[in-house]
Structures are given as C-alpha cells and as structure tokens.
C-alpha cells in the first residue's frame, strides 16, 4: 500500500510538471529558435586554385549583439555603421571558431561582412533566417590533408553549426556538424585532387600558442592505407548515418518545441498504443515523403507559408482532441496532411546545407529516423508522466482538456506571430 501511494504521488508530480511546462512554451514563442533551425550557424570552406582557402560564415548575430533588439538596430543602421560593426565582429570570429588543418588552427583573415537586406523586425521572426555573412581567408599549410572545425564554449553562435567542405571543380560538397558549444566537428580528409589545385603555403602556418598535432604512427597510417575501398565506403556511410541520426533527434529534442507539442497532441487523443501508432505512422510516412521530395528539389514552399501552417496544425490537433475525442479516418487524413507540412519544415532546416553527394540517401533516411526516435522519446516521456491514469474516469477532464487547451493557445500564438511579425 505504501509503495502504491508513493508511486501515485510521483505520477501526480509528473503531471503537474507537464502542465506547468506547457505554458512555458507559450512564453518562449517569440524566441527566434522556435521554428526549424533556420538560424543555425553555417561555415563553408571552399578550396580552389591558389594558396588560400576561402571561409564563409553565415551567423545569426542576435546573441553577439545582446538580443534581437540589438540585431534589429544593426539591420536598421546606415551602411557605414553596418560596415564598422561587421568588421569588428569579423575580426573577433577567430576567437569563436577554429578552422583546423591536421589539428592546427589556421589564422583567419577578415575580408568583408554583409548584413542581410531585410526589415529590422525580421530579427525576431522565427520563420526567417536573418544571417549576416562573413567572408574570410586562410593559408592552407603544405602537406595538410585533414579539415575540421571547433567552436569555443563562449562563442555567441546558434547551434548546430554546419561545416561544409566545398570544391566545385571536383564536385565535392561534404558537411560535418557541431551540435554543442565548445566541441569540434568530425574530421574530413580533403581529396588529393582538390589539394593538388592549391599552390602550397609555407608549412606550419598555425595560430600562435597552439601545440602542433601529434604525428600519426607509421603503423596506423599503413593500416589506414590498406583499408579496402568497400570497407571505406561502408565506414563513410555509417559515419554519415550517425551524424544525421543525431541531428534529426536534436531537431525534436530539445530544439523542436513545435513538433513536441504536435506529438503531444497526437498522444493526448488516446494514449493507447494502437491508435497512437496509427497516427504516428501516418505522420511519419507523410513527413518522410515531403522531406525526400524537397531534398531532391522536386518540391519547394517558402518557409513564410510553411511555418504558420505548422503552428496552426498544432492548434487544430489540440482543438480536435477537445471537441472530437475519437480516432477516425478523417483524423488520420488530417494527421497525414499535417505530416506533409512538417516534412517541408524539416526540409527548410537542411535547405542551406549541402547534404553529402555520395551518401545523400543515407543522410536523408538517417535524419528521418532521428526525427522519429525523437518523437518516440516524447511519447514515452508523456506516457511516463500521465499515461498511467488513461483509464481513470477523470483523466479526460483533468489531463486531456486542460493540456490540449494550453497546446492550442500556444499554437495559435505562434500562428499569429509567424504571420504578422
């Protein structure tokens, strides 16, 4: 009896935490990150002929300028003031990100900065990626073969950070990811044909005070050289799958507040596994379809249209839970339609980042699976919080209707924000 009372008390506390958490999402609605990672940091390293690589960094400067109001002030400033600010920030980029060649940090030379030509209020619009572009250059050391990127823990950047290695002449476009502050991307071995186009710089062009890389033992290098092409391709696919699986999961937890609310709406209709599995399957098939079509360039819908509709879909599902509490074929059609919208939202996250050409399908499927694992985690957490009481007579009145009312309020607030801000 004592154990049963203890478990009952724990469950009640879980339920209270859940109901307290939902209003917090409404308060977080104005945050730029409430949409689909549109403002993630993008760093592209381009190889061509000559001794230097060109580094382009697209950055949301909200954190660096003290918030969206500071960024809006920069967007409204005259060109001379914008040039001064971007030059100052561009010269500080070397302290935020580290482009590494064979583990050595390369000094970055600022060239120019470009502020986007958008209305100042766009700095707080979650449906618009307001990115300032910084162009930099660095000398690539002779003999260096491995590219990587690291960020400092205090860098005012939006995560994840995408590092793209580009060599258009050789059709090279590979992306690595940094998911957390103060960490580094996975390394990328630059193809020999790309490096052959470079006029080598002097060896060991590195930032002052940085220790030289640890040399690779000859036995390790020989072992790497003896890997068969098939094994190497499998390893590349596995590495890509791991990266995009994790990225898809992060897109739901913790960064996908809108998707979390949508999945909770599906859960609250009926936490029994059969109707829940039916709904999530319809949603998964739909978002996988449109994400694949968008990734292959067959479908393109502006985020200004997609984002408000996604927010509206959250409200619609929650309101339907209140007024039509039974699963029907019409409900499945609605969930499938909203899944198509959410797939376009997922696609907007990856639109500005080149997916790996050779592992394109692997990356696409892994991202989808990561999204689905994130959704299943949300469902499991929700079940652990309130699912124990699904058969109680008071469950709908005390749990479902209040929670769906809050979800609908948040969805409608986001819809208005994405339409009119």
C-alpha positions as CSV (number, residue, x, y, z in Angstrom):
1,X,0.0,0.0,0.0
2,X,2.8,2.4,0.9
3,X,4.6,1.7,-2.4
4,X,1.3,2.3,-4.3
5,X,0.8,5.6,-2.6
6,X,4.4,6.6,-3.3
7,X,4.0,5.8,-7.0
8,X,0.7,7.7,-7.1
9,X,2.4,10.7,-5.6
10,X,5.3,10.6,-8.1
11,X,2.8,10.4,-11.0
12,X,0.9,13.4,-9.8
13,X,4.1,15.4,-9.6
14,X,4.9,14.3,-13.2
15,X,1.5,15.5,-14.3
16,X,1.8,18.9,-12.5
17,X,5.3,19.4,-14.1
18,X,3.9,18.6,-17.5
19,X,1.0,21.1,-17.1
20,X,3.5,23.7,-15.8
21,X,5.9,23.1,-18.7
22,X,3.3,23.8,-21.5
23,X,2.7,27.5,-20.6
24,X,6.4,28.0,-20.6
25,X,6.4,27.1,-24.2
26,X,3.9,29.9,-24.9
27,X,6.2,32.4,-23.2
28,X,9.1,31.1,-25.4
29,X,7.1,31.7,-28.5
30,X,8.8,34.9,-29.5
31,X,12.3,33.3,-29.5
32,X,13.8,33.1,-32.9
33,X,14.7,29.4,-32.4
34,X,11.1,28.4,-32.1
35,X,10.9,27.4,-35.7
36,X,13.2,25.0,-37.6
37,X,16.9,25.7,-37.0
38,X,16.7,28.3,-39.8
39,X,19.2,30.3,-37.9
40,X,21.8,27.6,-37.3
41,X,25.4,28.7,-38.0
42,X,26.8,27.7,-41.3
43,X,30.6,27.7,-42.1
44,X,31.7,26.8,-45.7
45,X,35.4,26.2,-46.5
46,X,36.0,26.5,-50.2
47,X,39.1,25.1,-52.0
48,X,40.2,26.3,-55.3
49,X,43.4,27.3,-57.1
50,X,45.9,29.4,-55.1
51,X,47.5,29.2,-51.6
52,X,44.4,30.2,-49.7
53,X,41.1,28.7,-48.7
54,X,38.0,30.9,-48.5
55,X,35.9,30.7,-45.4
56,X,32.3,31.9,-45.4
57,X,30.4,32.1,-42.1
58,X,26.6,32.7,-42.0
59,X,25.7,33.8,-38.5
60,X,22.6,35.0,-36.6
61,X,24.1,37.9,-34.6
62,X,21.3,38.1,-32.1
63,X,23.5,36.6,-29.3
64,X,26.6,38.7,-30.3
65,X,24.5,41.9,-30.2
66,X,22.7,41.3,-26.9
67,X,19.4,40.0,-28.3
68,X,17.0,40.5,-31.2
69,X,16.7,44.3,-30.4
70,X,20.4,44.7,-30.9
71,X,20.3,42.8,-34.2
72,X,17.3,44.9,-35.3
73,X,19.3,48.0,-34.6
74,X,22.1,46.7,-36.9
75,X,19.7,45.9,-39.6
76,X,18.3,49.5,-39.4
77,X,21.7,51.2,-39.3
78,X,23.2,53.0,-42.2
79,X,25.7,51.2,-44.4
80,X,28.8,52.8,-42.8
81,X,27.7,51.7,-39.3
82,X,26.9,48.2,-40.6
83,X,30.4,48.0,-42.1
84,X,32.1,49.1,-38.9
85,X,30.1,46.6,-36.8
86,X,30.6,43.6,-39.2
87,X,34.4,44.4,-39.4
88,X,34.7,44.5,-35.6
89,X,32.7,41.2,-35.3
90,X,34.5,39.6,-38.2
91,X,37.9,40.2,-36.6
92,X,36.6,38.5,-33.5
93,X,35.4,35.4,-35.4
94,X,38.9,33.9,-34.9
95,X,38.1,33.6,-31.2
96,X,34.7,32.0,-31.8
97,X,35.5,29.3,-34.4
98,X,38.8,27.5,-35.2
99,X,39.3,26.1,-38.7
100,X,41.8,23.3,-38.3
101,X,44.2,21.7,-40.8
102,X,45.7,18.5,-39.5
103,X,44.7,19.6,-36.0
104,X,46.5,23.0,-36.4
105,X,44.4,26.2,-36.0
106,X,44.6,28.4,-39.0
107,X,44.7,32.2,-38.6
108,X,41.6,33.7,-40.3
109,X,42.0,37.0,-42.3
110,X,38.8,39.1,-42.4
111,X,37.8,40.2,-45.9
112,X,34.2,41.6,-45.6
113,X,30.9,41.3,-43.9
114,X,27.4,41.5,-45.4
115,X,24.3,42.3,-43.4
116,X,21.1,40.9,-44.9
117,X,18.8,43.5,-46.6
118,X,15.7,42.7,-44.6
119,X,13.3,44.7,-42.4
120,X,14.6,45.2,-38.8
121,X,11.6,43.4,-37.3
122,X,12.8,40.2,-39.2
123,X,15.4,39.8,-36.4
124,X,12.7,38.4,-34.2
125,X,10.8,36.4,-36.9
126,X,11.1,32.7,-36.3
127,X,10.2,32.0,-40.0
128,X,13.1,34.0,-41.4
129,X,16.8,33.1,-41.3
130,X,18.4,36.5,-40.7
131,X,22.0,35.6,-41.4
132,X,25.0,38.0,-41.6
133,X,27.7,36.7,-44.0
134,X,31.3,37.0,-43.1
135,X,34.0,36.3,-45.8
136,X,37.4,35.3,-44.5
137,X,40.6,33.6,-45.9
138,X,43.3,31.4,-44.5
139,X,46.5,29.9,-45.8
140,X,46.4,26.1,-46.2
141,X,49.6,24.6,-44.9
142,X,51.7,22.5,-47.3
143,X,51.1,18.8,-46.7
144,X,48.0,19.2,-44.6
145,X,45.1,16.8,-45.6
146,X,42.5,16.9,-42.8
147,X,39.9,19.6,-42.3
148,X,37.9,20.1,-39.1
149,X,36.1,22.9,-37.2
150,X,35.9,23.7,-33.5
151,X,34.0,26.3,-31.5
152,X,34.7,27.9,-28.1
153,X,32.2,27.3,-25.3
154,X,31.5,31.1,-25.0
155,X,31.1,31.7,-28.8
156,X,27.7,33.6,-29.4
157,X,26.6,31.2,-32.0
158,X,23.4,29.3,-32.8
159,X,23.7,25.5,-32.8
160,X,24.0,23.2,-34.5
161,X,27.0,24.5,-36.6
162,X,27.3,23.1,-40.1
163,X,30.8,22.9,-41.6
164,X,30.8,22.3,-45.4
165,X,33.9,21.5,-47.4
166,X,33.4,22.7,-50.9
167,X,35.4,22.2,-54.1
168,X,33.1,22.9,-57.0
169,X,35.7,22.0,-59.6
170,X,35.8,18.4,-58.2
171,X,32.1,18.2,-57.2
172,X,33.0,17.9,-53.5
173,X,30.3,19.1,-51.1
174,X,30.6,17.4,-47.7
175,X,29.1,18.6,-44.4
176,X,30.1,17.9,-40.8
177,X,28.2,19.0,-37.7
178,X,28.9,20.6,-34.3
179,X,25.9,20.0,-32.0
180,X,27.2,21.5,-28.8
181,X,29.3,24.6,-27.8
182,X,32.9,24.1,-27.1
183,X,33.2,20.9,-29.3
184,X,34.7,20.0,-32.6
185,X,33.3,18.5,-35.8
186,X,34.3,15.2,-37.2
187,X,37.4,15.4,-39.4
188,X,37.2,15.3,-43.2
189,X,40.1,14.2,-45.3
190,X,40.3,16.5,-48.3
191,X,40.7,14.6,-51.6
192,X,44.1,14.6,-53.1
193,X,42.8,16.0,-56.4
194,X,41.4,19.1,-54.5
195,X,44.7,19.7,-52.7
196,X,46.6,19.3,-56.0
197,X,45.0,22.5,-57.2
198,X,46.4,24.5,-54.2
199,X,49.6,26.4,-54.5
200,X,51.1,25.2,-51.2
201,X,51.7,27.8,-48.5
202,X,54.7,27.5,-46.2
203,X,54.5,24.6,-43.8
204,X,53.1,25.0,-40.3
205,X,51.1,28.2,-40.8
206,X,49.3,28.0,-37.5
207,X,47.9,30.3,-34.8
208,X,50.4,31.4,-32.1
209,X,50.4,29.3,-28.9
210,X,48.7,26.3,-30.4
211,X,50.6,23.0,-29.9
212,X,51.5,21.1,-33.1
213,X,49.4,18.0,-33.9
214,X,50.5,14.6,-32.6
215,X,52.1,12.7,-35.6
216,X,50.2,9.6,-36.7
217,X,52.3,6.4,-36.1
218,X,53.5,4.7,-39.2
219,X,51.7,1.5,-38.4
220,X,48.4,3.4,-38.1
221,X,49.0,5.2,-41.4
222,X,49.8,1.9,-43.1
223,X,46.7,0.3,-41.7
224,X,44.6,3.1,-43.0
225,X,46.1,2.8,-46.4
226,X,45.4,-0.9,-46.5
227,X,41.6,-0.4,-45.9
228,X,39.7,-1.8,-48.9
229,X,37.5,0.7,-50.9
230,X,34.4,-1.2,-49.9
231,X,35.2,-1.1,-46.2
232,X,36.0,2.6,-46.5
233,X,32.6,3.3,-48.2
234,X,30.8,1.4,-45.5
235,X,32.6,3.4,-42.9
236,X,31.7,6.6,-44.6
237,X,28.0,5.6,-44.8
238,X,28.0,4.6,-41.1
239,X,29.7,7.9,-40.1
240,X,27.1,9.9,-42.1
241,X,24.2,7.9,-40.7
242,X,25.4,8.6,-37.1
243,X,25.7,12.3,-37.8
244,X,22.3,12.8,-39.4
245,X,20.6,10.4,-37.0
246,X,21.7,12.6,-34.1
247,X,20.9,15.8,-36.0
248,X,17.3,14.5,-36.6
249,X,16.9,13.6,-32.9
250,X,18.1,17.1,-31.9
251,X,15.6,18.6,-34.2
252,X,12.9,17.2,-31.9
253,X,14.6,17.1,-28.5
254,X,15.4,19.7,-27.3
255,X,15.0,22.2,-30.2
256,X,11.7,21.3,-31.8
257,X,9.2,22.8,-29.4
258,X,6.5,23.0,-32.2
259,X,7.0,19.3,-33.1
260,X,7.0,18.3,-29.4
261,X,3.6,20.0,-29.0
262,X,2.2,18.3,-32.2
263,X,3.3,14.9,-31.0
264,X,1.8,15.6,-27.5
265,X,-1.4,16.4,-29.3
266,X,-1.4,13.0,-31.0
267,X,-0.7,11.3,-27.7
268,X,-3.5,13.1,-25.8
269,X,-6.2,12.0,-28.2
270,X,-5.7,8.4,-26.9
271,X,-2.6,7.2,-25.2
272,X,-3.4,3.6,-26.0
273,X,-0.7,2.2,-28.3
274,X,-2.8,1.1,-31.3
275,X,-4.4,4.5,-32.2
276,X,-1.2,6.3,-31.2
277,X,0.8,4.0,-33.5
278,X,-1.7,4.5,-36.3
279,X,-1.4,8.3,-36.0
280,X,2.4,8.4,-35.7
281,X,2.8,6.0,-38.7
282,X,0.6,8.3,-40.9
283,X,2.6,11.3,-39.7
284,X,6.0,9.6,-40.3
285,X,5.0,8.4,-43.8
286,X,3.9,12.0,-44.7
287,X,6.9,13.9,-43.4
288,X,9.3,11.4,-44.9
289,X,7.6,11.9,-48.3
290,X,7.8,15.7,-48.4
291,X,11.2,15.8,-46.9
292,X,12.5,13.5,-49.6
293,X,10.8,15.4,-52.4
294,X,12.1,18.7,-51.0
295,X,15.6,17.4,-50.5
296,X,15.7,16.2,-54.2
297,X,14.5,19.6,-55.3
298,X,11.1,18.4,-56.5
299,X,9.0,20.5,-54.0
300,X,9.8,24.0,-52.7
301,X,7.4,26.0,-50.5
302,X,8.6,29.2,-48.8
303,X,9.1,29.0,-45.0
304,X,6.8,32.0,-44.6
305,X,3.9,29.8,-45.7
306,X,5.1,26.5,-44.1
307,X,5.9,27.9,-40.6
308,X,2.5,29.5,-39.9
309,X,0.7,26.4,-41.2
310,X,2.8,24.1,-38.9
311,X,1.8,26.3,-35.9
312,X,-1.8,26.2,-37.0
313,X,-1.7,22.4,-37.3
314,X,-0.7,22.2,-33.6
315,X,-3.7,24.2,-32.6
316,X,-6.0,22.2,-34.9
317,X,-5.0,18.8,-33.5
318,X,-5.3,20.1,-29.9
319,X,-8.8,21.6,-30.5
320,X,-9.9,18.4,-32.2
321,X,-8.9,16.4,-29.2
322,X,-11.3,18.6,-27.2
323,X,-14.3,18.5,-29.5
324,X,-13.9,15.2,-31.3
325,X,-12.2,12.8,-28.9
326,X,-12.3,9.7,-31.1
327,X,-9.9,8.4,-33.7
328,X,-11.5,8.4,-37.2
329,X,-10.4,8.1,-40.8
330,X,-10.9,11.9,-41.1
331,X,-8.5,12.4,-38.2
332,X,-5.9,10.2,-39.9
333,X,-6.3,12.2,-43.1
334,X,-5.7,15.4,-41.2
335,X,-2.6,14.0,-39.4
336,X,-1.3,12.9,-42.8
337,X,-1.8,16.3,-44.3
338,X,-0.1,18.0,-41.4
339,X,2.7,15.5,-41.7
340,X,3.3,16.7,-45.2
341,X,3.6,20.3,-43.9
342,X,6.0,19.2,-41.1
343,X,8.2,17.4,-43.7
344,X,8.6,20.7,-45.6
345,X,9.5,22.3,-42.2
346,X,12.2,19.7,-41.7
347,X,13.5,20.3,-45.3
348,X,13.9,24.0,-44.5
349,X,16.4,23.1,-41.8
350,X,18.6,21.4,-44.4
351,X,18.0,23.7,-47.4
352,X,21.0,25.8,-46.9
353,X,23.4,23.0,-46.0
354,X,24.7,20.6,-48.8
355,X,23.9,17.0,-48.0
356,X,26.8,14.6,-48.9
357,X,26.5,13.7,-52.5
358,X,27.7,10.1,-52.2
359,X,25.8,9.4,-49.0
360,X,22.7,11.6,-49.9
361,X,20.1,8.8,-49.3
362,X,21.9,7.6,-46.2
363,X,21.9,11.1,-44.7
364,X,18.2,11.7,-45.7
365,X,17.0,8.4,-44.2
366,X,19.1,8.8,-41.0
367,X,17.7,12.3,-40.4
368,X,14.2,10.9,-40.8
369,X,14.9,8.1,-38.3
370,X,16.4,10.6,-35.9
371,X,13.2,12.6,-36.1
372,X,11.2,9.5,-35.4
373,X,13.3,8.5,-32.5
374,X,12.8,12.0,-31.0
375,X,9.1,11.7,-31.4
376,X,9.0,8.3,-29.8
377,X,11.0,9.7,-26.9
378,X,8.5,12.5,-26.4
379,X,5.7,9.9,-26.4
380,X,7.5,7.7,-23.9
381,X,8.1,10.7,-21.6
382,X,4.4,11.8,-21.9
383,X,3.3,8.2,-21.1
384,X,5.5,8.1,-18.1
385,X,4.0,11.4,-16.8
386,X,0.3,10.9,-17.3
387,X,-0.3,7.7,-19.2
388,X,-0.8,5.6,-16.1
389,X,-4.2,7.3,-15.5
390,X,-5.6,6.9,-19.0
391,X,-8.3,4.6,-17.8
392,X,-9.5,6.8,-14.9
393,X,-12.8,8.5,-15.3
394,X,-11.3,11.9,-14.5
395,X,-8.4,11.6,-17.0
396,X,-10.0,13.4,-19.8
397,X,-11.4,16.3,-17.7
398,X,-8.3,16.8,-15.6
399,X,-5.5,16.0,-18.0
400,X,-6.5,15.9,-21.7
401,X,-8.7,19.0,-21.9
402,X,-6.5,21.4,-19.9
403,X,-3.3,20.2,-21.7
404,X,-5.0,20.5,-25.1
405,X,-6.3,23.9,-24.3
406,X,-2.8,25.1,-23.5
407,X,-1.3,23.5,-26.6
408,X,-4.0,25.1,-28.7
409,X,-3.2,28.5,-27.1
410,X,0.5,28.1,-27.9
411,X,-0.2,27.0,-31.4
412,X,-2.5,30.0,-32.1
413,X,0.0,32.4,-30.6
414,X,2.8,31.0,-32.8
415,X,0.5,31.2,-35.8
416,X,-0.2,34.9,-35.2
417,X,3.5,35.6,-34.6
418,X,4.7,33.9,-37.7
419,X,2.0,35.6,-39.9
420,X,2.3,39.1,-38.6
421,X,5.8,39.7,-37.2
